[in-house]
Amino acid sequence: MPEMTSYPPGFPTWAELASPAPERSKDFYRDLFGWYSYTLTADVGEYEIFTLGDVQGPEVGGMLTLDDDSLPSSWSCYFRTDDIPACLDSVRAAGGLVLVEPTDVADLGRMAVCSDPEGADFALWYPYRLQGAGAAREPSTLCWVELASREFHAARAFYGAVFGWKAVDRDYYGTVYTNWKIGDWSVAGLVAMDERWPPDYPAHWIPYFQVADCDASTAKAAELGGRVRIPPADVEPGRFSMVTDPTGARLALLTPTAASGR
């Protein structure tokens, strides 16, 4: 099992589900990914920790319960920082908003929630005991994060200013896809929302979870009450699909090619 013991600043480190129906969400992800979960009491209220296998397994994600069940369910992507106040200053200077001021999550770490100028939410993480996801590059773990944006060039400028990411464009099947990089590492992706997206669908971050068989996992997600938004398709990094869980949260599934790496 590839164990993750630390994350450099600017890297995605954690994924968190906000759900209006936590029991339904737990059932879905336990069945889909084989996750276990336990409840932690924190300053932000009860917080569900998803792990691989059992209570002793590595942490792979978290879940908050939405107090208002009329709010949409969604996944949030967390990015590592060594200095939350300085990062929040960069967010404000680049035109973003601070939605949740720095807050301790028990003894796990310190977090803040922001939105970019287009309204896409993301979070910052400074670790205490929890560095982030404790496993990677294996089935049922977070393997990629991607921003879907209508303001493609503005998004490139914003996240470059906040995290120091370098944008590298690639031609994917006639459309431009941006890999954001820190040094030689690709840390996140950017896809332009075009006419194929519903016109009222907002900009958002999407977590990708690795699976052993994209087709089988996509079919299982549908059987468990999810909806298939993009059927399994081959892309350069592997085979992927996009689904929404039974509460409406969007996520992607990816079976990477052997040569694709992280």
Helices and strands as residue ranges (DSSP letters): E 12-19, H 22-33, E 35-42, E 45-52, E 59-65, E 74-80, H 84-93, E 97-105, E 109-115, E 121-127, E 142-149, H 152-163, E 166-172, E 175-182, E 185-192, E 204-210, H 214-223, E 227-235, E 238-244, E 250-256
